[in-house]
Amino acid sequence: MPKLVRLYIRNVLIGFGVAAVFVGGLLWLNVMNLWHLVSTSDVGVLAVVVLWFAHGIVFAGVQFGWAVMAMAERDDDRRGGTPALGALRPLAVKATARKPRWRG
């Protein structure tokens, strides 16, 4: 299996794991009375699965994005900023007032 596919699968699993912890925390802390709503409804399990899956998609995407961006190589230039900005200099511009073309 290619390394990129393994990286993707691993980070998606991490994202869905974090989503499970997050949804568990929402239920444990009873945020917005969510535990009561889920425990007293006949489709509460489905609601938790949908909530976990939706959060899993978001957290998996964030986790994979973070992993890909962490693979970037560091620049050798530690000064910061854009090197081209040092070559810029101020330019004088004359501003004149004009009458508007359209009057409403």
N, CA, C and O atoms as a GROMACS GRO file, in nm:
protein
  416
    1MET      N    1   0.085  -0.118   0.000
    1MET     CA    2   0.000   0.000   0.000
    1MET      C    3   0.090   0.124   0.000
    1MET      O    4   0.187   0.130   0.076
    2PRO      N    5   0.058   0.223  -0.083
    2PRO     CA    6   0.141   0.345  -0.089
    2PRO      C    7   0.143   0.419   0.046
    2PRO      O    8   0.048   0.410   0.125
    3LYS      N    9   0.251   0.491   0.068
    3LYS     CA   10   0.267   0.562   0.195
    3LYS      C   11   0.160   0.668   0.215
    3LYS      O   12   0.112   0.688   0.327
    4LEU      N   13   0.120   0.734   0.107
    4LEU     CA   14   0.019   0.839   0.119
    4LEU      C   15  -0.116   0.781   0.161
    4LEU      O   16  -0.188   0.842   0.240
    5VAL      N   17  -0.150   0.664   0.108
    5VAL     CA   18  -0.277   0.600   0.145
    5VAL      C   19  -0.273   0.558   0.292
    5VAL      O   20  -0.372   0.574   0.363
    6ARG      N   21  -0.160   0.503   0.336
    6ARG     CA   22  -0.146   0.466   0.477
    6ARG      C   23  -0.156   0.589   0.567
    6ARG      O   24  -0.218   0.585   0.673
    7LEU      N   25  -0.094   0.699   0.524
    7LEU     CA   26  -0.101   0.824   0.599
    7LEU      C   27  -0.246   0.871   0.610
    7LEU      O   28  -0.290   0.913   0.716
    8TYR      N   29  -0.318   0.865   0.499
    8TYR     CA   30  -0.458   0.909   0.497
    8TYR      C   31  -0.544   0.822   0.588
    8TYR      O   32  -0.621   0.875   0.669
    9ILE      N   33  -0.531   0.691   0.576
    9ILE     CA   34  -0.613   0.601   0.658
    9ILE      C   35  -0.583   0.620   0.806
    9ILE      O   36  -0.674   0.624   0.888
   10ARG      N   37  -0.455   0.631   0.841
   10ARG     CA   38  -0.417   0.650   0.981
   10ARG      C   39  -0.477   0.779   1.036
   10ARG      O   40  -0.529   0.781   1.148
   11ASN      N   41  -0.470   0.887   0.960
   11ASN     CA   42  -0.521   1.014   1.009
   11ASN      C   43  -0.673   1.019   1.011
   11ASN      O   44  -0.731   1.088   1.095
   12VAL      N   45  -0.738   0.949   0.920
   12VAL     CA   46  -0.884   0.941   0.925
   12VAL      C   47  -0.927   0.864   1.049
   12VAL      O   48  -1.023   0.903   1.116
   13LEU      N   49  -0.858   0.756   1.081
   13LEU     CA   50  -0.890   0.681   1.203
   13LEU      C   51  -0.867   0.765   1.328
   13LEU      O   52  -0.946   0.760   1.423
   14ILE      N   53  -0.760   0.843   1.329
   14ILE     CA   54  -0.735   0.932   1.442
   14ILE      C   55  -0.846   1.036   1.452
   14ILE      O   56  -0.894   1.065   1.561
   15GLY      N   57  -0.887   1.092   1.339
   15GLY     CA   58  -0.994   1.193   1.338
   15GLY      C   59  -1.125   1.137   1.389
   15GLY      O   60  -1.195   1.203   1.466
   16PHE      N   61  -1.160   1.014   1.347
   16PHE     CA   62  -1.284   0.955   1.395
   16PHE      C   63  -1.273   0.916   1.543
   16PHE      O   64  -1.373   0.918   1.615
   17GLY      N   65  -1.153   0.881   1.588
   17GLY     CA   66  -1.133   0.855   1.731
   17GLY      C   67  -1.152   0.981   1.814
   17GLY      O   68  -1.215   0.978   1.920
   18VAL      N   69  -1.096   1.090   1.766
   18VAL     CA   70  -1.114   1.218   1.836
   18VAL      C   71  -1.261   1.258   1.835
   18VAL      O   72  -1.311   1.313   1.933
   19ALA      N   73  -1.331   1.231   1.725
   19ALA     CA   74  -1.474   1.262   1.718
   19ALA      C   75  -1.552   1.178   1.818
   19ALA      O   76  -1.647   1.227   1.878
   20ALA      N   77  -1.512   1.053   1.836
   20ALA     CA   78  -1.581   0.968   1.934
   20ALA      C   79  -1.561   1.022   2.075
   20ALA      O   80  -1.654   1.024   2.155
   21VAL      N   81  -1.439   1.066   2.106
   21VAL     CA   82  -1.413   1.125   2.237
   21VAL      C   83  -1.493   1.254   2.254
   21VAL      O   84  -1.548   1.280   2.361
   22PHE      N   85  -1.500   1.334   2.148
   22PHE     CA   86  -1.573   1.461   2.152
   22PHE      C   87  -1.722   1.438   2.175
   22PHE      O   88  -1.782   1.502   2.261
   23VAL      N   89  -1.781   1.347   2.099
   23VAL     CA   90  -1.924   1.318   2.116
   23VAL      C   91  -1.950   1.255   2.252
   23VAL      O   92  -2.050   1.284   2.316
   24GLY      N   93  -1.859   1.169   2.297
   24GLY     CA   94  -1.871   1.114   2.431
   24GLY      C   95  -1.868   1.223   2.537
   24GLY      O   96  -1.942   1.218   2.635
   25GLY      N   97  -1.781   1.321   2.518
   25GLY     CA   98  -1.775   1.435   2.610
   25GLY      C   99  -1.903   1.517   2.608
   25GLY      O  100  -1.950   1.562   2.712
   26LEU      N  101  -1.958   1.536   2.488
   26LEU     CA  102  -2.086   1.608   2.479
   26LEU      C  103  -2.196   1.536   2.556
   26LEU      O  104  -2.275   1.598   2.627
   27LEU      N  105  -2.199   1.404   2.542
   27LEU     CA  106  -2.302   1.326   2.612
   27LEU      C  107  -2.274   1.322   2.762
   27LEU      O  108  -2.366   1.335   2.842
   28TRP      N  109  -2.148   1.303   2.801
   28TRP     CA  110  -2.111   1.293   2.942
   28TRP      C  111  -2.141   1.423   3.017
   28TRP      O  112  -2.191   1.421   3.130
   29LEU      N  113  -2.110   1.537   2.953
   29LEU     CA  114  -2.134   1.666   3.016
   29LEU      C  115  -2.277   1.715   2.998
   29LEU      O  116  -2.315   1.819   3.052
   30ASN      N  117  -2.355   1.640   2.922
   30ASN     CA  118  -2.496   1.672   2.899
   30ASN      C  119  -2.513   1.813   2.842
   30ASN      O  120  -2.597   1.890   2.888
   31VAL      N  121  -2.433   1.845   2.743
   31VAL     CA  122  -2.438   1.977   2.681
   31VAL      C  123  -2.573   1.994   2.612
   31VAL      O  124  -2.616   1.910   2.534
   32MET      N  125  -2.638   2.103   2.642
   32MET     CA  126  -2.771   2.135   2.586
   32MET      C  127  -2.872   2.022   2.609
   32MET      O  128  -2.962   2.000   2.527
   33ASN      N  129  -2.855   1.952   2.720
   33ASN     CA  130  -2.945   1.843   2.758
   33ASN      C  131  -2.946   1.731   2.653
   33ASN      O  132  -3.047   1.665   2.632
   34LEU      N  133  -2.831   1.711   2.589
   34LEU     CA  134  -2.821   1.614   2.480
   34LEU      C  135  -2.838   1.470   2.530
   34LEU      O  136  -2.903   1.390   2.464
   35TRP      N  137  -2.780   1.437   2.646
   35TRP     CA  138  -2.792   1.301   2.698
   35TRP      C  139  -2.939   1.266   2.724
   35TRP      O  140  -2.982   1.155   2.694
   36HIS      N  141  -3.014   1.359   2.777
   36HIS     CA  142  -3.156   1.332   2.803
   36HIS      C  143  -3.231   1.312   2.672
   36HIS      O  144  -3.315   1.222   2.661
   37LEU      N  145  -3.202   1.394   2.573
   37LEU     CA  146  -3.270   1.380   2.444
   37LEU      C  147  -3.239   1.246   2.379
   37LEU      O  148  -3.328   1.181   2.323
   38VAL      N  149  -3.113   1.204   2.386
   38VAL     CA  150  -3.072   1.079   2.322
   38VAL      C  151  -3.126   0.959   2.399
   38VAL      O  152  -3.172   0.862   2.339
   39SER      N  153  -3.120   0.965   2.531
   39SER     CA  154  -3.158   0.849   2.612
   39SER      C  155  -3.309   0.828   2.617
   39SER      O  156  -3.353   0.716   2.644
   40THR      N  157  -3.388   0.930   2.594
   40THR     CA  158  -3.533   0.914   2.600
   40THR      C  159  -3.597   0.898   2.463
   40THR      O  160  -3.718   0.876   2.454
   41SER      N  161  -3.519   0.910   2.357
   41SER     CA  162  -3.575   0.898   2.222
   41SER      C  163  -3.559   0.755   2.171
   41SER      O  164  -3.465   0.685   2.208
   42ASP      N  165  -3.653   0.713   2.087
   42ASP     CA  166  -3.643   0.579   2.030
   42ASP      C  167  -3.539   0.571   1.918
   42ASP      O  168  -3.497   0.461   1.882
   43VAL      N  169  -3.497   0.684   1.864
   43VAL     CA  170  -3.392   0.686   1.761
   43VAL      C  171  -3.266   0.755   1.814
   43VAL      O  172  -3.191   0.815   1.737
   44GLY      N  173  -3.245   0.746   1.944
   44GLY     CA  174  -3.130   0.812   2.006
   44GLY      C  175  -2.998   0.754   1.959
   44GLY      O  176  -2.902   0.829   1.940
   45VAL      N  177  -2.992   0.623   1.939
   45VAL     CA  178  -2.867   0.561   1.893
   45VAL      C  179  -2.833   0.610   1.753
   45VAL      O  180  -2.717   0.637   1.723
   46LEU      N  181  -2.932   0.620   1.668
   46LEU     CA  182  -2.910   0.672   1.533
   46LEU      C  183  -2.860   0.816   1.538
   46LEU      O  184  -2.772   0.855   1.462
   47ALA      N  185  -2.917   0.895   1.628
   47ALA     CA  186  -2.874   1.035   1.642
   47ALA      C  187  -2.728   1.043   1.685
   47ALA      O  188  -2.654   1.127   1.634
   48VAL      N  189  -2.687   0.956   1.777
   48VAL     CA  190  -2.547   0.956   1.821
   48VAL      C  191  -2.455   0.912   1.709
   48VAL      O  192  -2.347   0.967   1.692
   49VAL      N  193  -2.496   0.812   1.632
   49VAL     CA  194  -2.414   0.765   1.520
   49VAL      C  195  -2.399   0.875   1.415
   49VAL      O  196  -2.290   0.896   1.363
   50VAL      N  197  -2.506   0.943   1.384
   50VAL     CA  198  -2.500   1.052   1.285
   50VAL      C  199  -2.414   1.166   1.338
   50VAL      O  200  -2.334   1.223   1.263
   51LEU      N  201  -2.428   1.199   1.465
   51LEU     CA  202  -2.348   1.304   1.526
   51LEU      C  203  -2.199   1.267   1.522
   51LEU      O  204  -2.115   1.350   1.488
   52TRP      N  205  -2.168   1.142   1.557
   52TRP     CA  206  -2.030   1.095   1.554
   52TRP      C  207  -1.975   1.096   1.412
   52TRP      O  208  -1.861   1.138   1.390
   53PHE      N  209  -2.054   1.049   1.317
   53PHE     CA  210  -2.007   1.042   1.178
   53PHE      C  211  -1.982   1.182   1.121
   53PHE      O  212  -1.882   1.205   1.054
   54ALA      N  213  -2.073   1.274   1.148
   54ALA     CA  214  -2.056   1.411   1.097
   54ALA      C  215  -1.932   1.477   1.157
   54ALA      O  216  -1.854   1.540   1.086
   55HIS      N  217  -1.914   1.462   1.288
   55HIS     CA  218  -1.795   1.518   1.350
   55HIS      C  219  -1.670   1.443   1.305
   55HIS      O  220  -1.563   1.503   1.293
   56GLY      N  221  -1.683   1.314   1.280
   56GLY     CA  222  -1.570   1.235   1.232
   56GLY      C  223  -1.519   1.283   1.098
   56GLY      O  224  -1.398   1.288   1.074
   57ILE      N  225  -1.610   1.318   1.009
   57ILE     CA  226  -1.569   1.370   0.878
   57ILE      C  227  -1.491   1.499   0.895
   57ILE      O  228  -1.388   1.518   0.831
   58VAL      N  229  -1.539   1.588   0.981
   58VAL     CA  230  -1.471   1.716   1.002
   58VAL      C  231  -1.335   1.695   1.067
   58VAL      O  232  -1.235   1.748   1.020
   59PHE      N  233  -1.332   1.617   1.176
   59PHE     CA  234  -1.206   1.598   1.247
   59PHE      C  235  -1.106   1.518   1.164
   59PHE      O  236  -0.985   1.541   1.175
   60ALA      N  237  -1.153   1.426   1.083
   60ALA     CA  238  -1.061   1.350   0.996
   60ALA      C  239  -0.999   1.442   0.892
   60ALA      O  240  -0.880   1.431   0.863
   61GLY      N  241  -1.077   1.531   0.836
   61GLY     CA  242  -1.023   1.626   0.739
   61GLY      C  243  -0.921   1.720   0.801
   61GLY      O  244  -0.818   1.750   0.741
   62VAL      N  245  -0.952   1.767   0.921
   62VAL     CA  246  -0.858   1.856   0.990
   62VAL      C  247  -0.730   1.781   1.025
   62VAL      O  248  -0.620   1.834   1.008
   63GLN      N  249  -0.745   1.659   1.073
   63GLN     CA  250  -0.628   1.580   1.111
   63GLN      C  251  -0.539   1.550   0.991
   63GLN      O  252  -0.416   1.560   1.001
   64PHE      N  253  -0.599   1.516   0.878
   64PHE     CA  254  -0.519   1.487   0.759
   64PHE      C  255  -0.452   1.615   0.707
   64PHE      O  256  -0.336   1.612   0.666
   65GLY      N  257  -0.525   1.724   0.709
   65GLY     CA  258  -0.466   1.852   0.667
   65GLY      C  259  -0.348   1.891   0.754
   65GLY      O  260  -0.246   1.939   0.704
   66TRP      N  261  -0.364   1.870   0.882
   66TRP     CA  262  -0.256   1.901   0.976
   66TRP      C  263  -0.134   1.812   0.948
   66TRP      O  264  -0.020   1.859   0.949
   67ALA      N  265  -0.160   1.685   0.922
   67ALA     CA  266  -0.049   1.592   0.896
   67ALA      C  267   0.024   1.629   0.767
   67ALA      O  268   0.146   1.623   0.762
   68VAL      N  269  -0.050   1.667   0.664
   68VAL     CA  270   0.013   1.703   0.537
   68VAL      C  271   0.093   1.832   0.552
   68VAL      O  272   0.205   1.842   0.500
   69MET      N  273   0.037   1.930   0.622
   69MET     CA  274   0.109   2.056   0.639
   69MET      C  275   0.231   2.040   0.729
   69MET      O  276   0.328   2.115   0.717
   70ALA      N  277   0.227   1.944   0.820
   70ALA     CA  278   0.342   1.920   0.908
   70ALA      C  279   0.457   1.855   0.832
   70ALA      O  280   0.570   1.854   0.881
   71MET      N  281   0.430   1.801   0.714
   71MET     CA  282   0.534   1.739   0.633
   71MET      C  283   0.619   1.841   0.558
   71MET      O  284   0.720   1.805   0.498
   72ALA      N  285   0.580   1.968   0.559
   72ALA     CA  286   0.651   2.071   0.484
   72ALA      C  287   0.792   2.089   0.539
   72ALA      O  288   0.816   2.074   0.658
   73GLU      N  289   0.883   2.120   0.449
   73GLU     CA  290   1.021   2.145   0.490
   73GLU      C  291   1.033   2.287   0.541
   73GLU      O  292   0.966   2.378   0.491
   74ARG      N  293   1.118   2.306   0.639
   74ARG     CA  294   1.140   2.440   0.694
   74ARG      C  295   1.233   2.518   0.601
   74ARG      O  296   1.324   2.462   0.540
   75ASP      N  297   1.208   2.648   0.593
   75ASP     CA  298   1.294   2.735   0.514
   75ASP      C  299   1.425   2.758   0.589
   75ASP      O  300   1.428   2.760   0.712
   76ASP      N  301   1.532   2.776   0.513
   76ASP     CA  302   1.660   2.806   0.575
   76ASP      C  303   1.667   2.952   0.619
   76ASP      O  304   1.744   2.987   0.709
   77ASP      N  305   1.587   3.037   0.555
   77ASP     CA  306   1.586   3.179   0.587
   77ASP      C  307   1.503   3.202   0.713
   77ASP      O  308   1.380   3.193   0.707
   78ARG      N  309   1.565   3.229   0.825
   78ARG     CA  310   1.496   3.246   0.953
   78ARG      C  311   1.460   3.392   0.982
   78ARG      O  312   1.408   3.423   1.090
   79ARG      N  313   1.487   3.482   0.887
   79ARG     CA  314   1.460   3.624   0.912
   79ARG      C  315   1.311   3.654   0.916
   79ARG      O  316   1.269   3.747   0.984
   80GLY      N  317   1.231   3.578   0.845
   80GLY     CA  318   1.088   3.603   0.841
   80GLY      C  319   1.053   3.708   0.737
   80GLY      O  320   1.140   3.781   0.689
   81GLY      N  321   0.927   3.714   0.702
   81GLY     CA  322   0.883   3.810   0.603
   81GLY      C  323   0.915   3.765   0.462
   81GLY      O  324   0.973   3.658   0.441
   82THR      N  325   0.879   3.847   0.366
   82THR     CA  326   0.903   3.816   0.227
   82THR      C  327   1.032   3.885   0.183
   82THR      O  328   1.046   4.005   0.205
   83PRO      N  329   1.125   3.812   0.122
   83PRO     CA  330   1.251   3.876   0.081
   83PRO      C  331   1.230   3.989  -0.018
   83PRO      O  332   1.309   4.084  -0.019
   84ALA      N  333   1.127   3.985  -0.100
   84ALA     CA  334   1.106   4.088  -0.200
   84ALA      C  335   1.064   4.220  -0.138
   84ALA      O  336   1.077   4.324  -0.202
   85LEU      N  337   1.014   4.220  -0.015
   85LEU     CA  338   0.969   4.345   0.047
   85LEU      C  339   1.085   4.441   0.075
   85LEU      O  340   1.064   4.562   0.084
   86GLY      N  341   1.205   4.389   0.090
   86GLY     CA  342   1.320   4.475   0.113
   86GLY      C  343   1.353   4.562  -0.007
   86GLY      O  344   1.416   4.667   0.008
   87ALA      N  345   1.312   4.522  -0.126
   87ALA     CA  346   1.341   4.597  -0.247
   87ALA      C  347   1.236   4.705  -0.276
   87ALA      O  348   1.255   4.785  -0.367
   88LEU      N  349   1.127   4.708  -0.202
   88LEU     CA  350   1.021   4.805  -0.225
   88LEU      C  351   1.057   4.940  -0.163
   88LEU      O  352   1.124   4.946  -0.060
   89ARG      N  353   1.013   5.048  -0.228
   89ARG     CA  354   1.033   5.182  -0.172
   89ARG      C  355   0.905   5.262  -0.194
   89ARG      O  356   0.828   5.231  -0.285
   90PRO      N  357   0.882   5.365  -0.113
   90PRO     CA  358   0.759   5.444  -0.126
   90PRO      C  359   0.753   5.517  -0.260
   90PRO      O  360   0.856   5.554  -0.317
   91LEU      N  361   0.632   5.537  -0.308
   91LEU     CA  362   0.609   5.606  -0.435
   91LEU      C  363   0.507   5.716  -0.410
   91LEU      O  364   0.402   5.690  -0.353
   92ALA      N  365   0.538   5.838  -0.453
   92ALA     CA  366   0.445   5.950  -0.435
   92ALA      C  367   0.332   5.940  -0.537
   92ALA      O  368   0.356   5.918  -0.656
   93VAL      N  369   0.210   5.958  -0.490
   93VAL     CA  370   0.092   5.952  -0.577
   93VAL      C  371   0.009   6.076  -0.553
   93VAL      O  372  -0.017   6.112  -0.439
   94LYS      N  373  -0.032   6.142  -0.661
   94LYS     CA  374  -0.114   6.261  -0.649
   94LYS      C  375  -0.261   6.220  -0.655
   94LYS      O  376  -0.303   6.149  -0.746
   95ALA      N  377  -0.339   6.265  -0.557
   95ALA     CA  378  -0.481   6.233  -0.551
   95ALA      C  379  -0.560   6.357  -0.586
   95ALA      O  380  -0.535   6.465  -0.533
   96THR      N  381  -0.657   6.341  -0.676
   96THR     CA  382  -0.744   6.453  -0.714
   96THR      C  383  -0.888   6.411  -0.693
   96THR      O  384  -0.922   6.293  -0.707
   97ALA      N  385  -0.973   6.508  -0.660
   97ALA     CA  386  -1.115   6.480  -0.639
   97ALA      C  387  -1.188   6.500  -0.771
   97ALA      O  388  -1.163   6.597  -0.842
   98ARG      N  389  -1.279   6.408  -0.802
   98ARG     CA  390  -1.360   6.420  -0.923
   98ARG      C  391  -1.507   6.419  -0.885
   98ARG      O  392  -1.545   6.371  -0.778
   99LYS      N  393  -1.588   6.474  -0.974
   99LYS     CA  394  -1.730   6.468  -0.952
   99LYS      C  395  -1.779   6.330  -0.988
   99LYS      O  396  -1.731   6.271  -1.085
  100PRO      N  397  -1.876   6.276  -0.911
  100PRO     CA  398  -1.930   6.145  -0.948
  100PRO      C  399  -2.006   6.151  -1.081
  100PRO      O  400  -2.070   6.251  -1.110
  101ARG      N  401  -1.999   6.047  -1.158
  101ARG     CA  402  -2.067   6.043  -1.288
  101ARG      C  403  -2.216   6.021  -1.272
  101ARG      O  404  -2.295   6.071  -1.352
  102TRP      N  405  -2.255   5.948  -1.170
  102TRP     CA  406  -2.395   5.915  -1.153
  102TRP      C  407  -2.448   5.985  -1.029
  102TRP      O  408  -2.385   5.984  -0.924
  103ARG      N  409  -2.565   6.044  -1.042
  103ARG     CA  410  -2.627   6.109  -0.927
  103ARG      C  411  -2.765   6.048  -0.910
  103ARG      O  412  -2.847   6.047  -1.002
  104GLY      N  413  -2.791   5.998  -0.787
  104GLY     CA  414  -2.916   5.929  -0.762
  104GLY      C  415  -3.018   6.005  -0.690
  104GLY      O  416  -3.127   5.954  -0.664
   0.00000   0.00000   0.00000
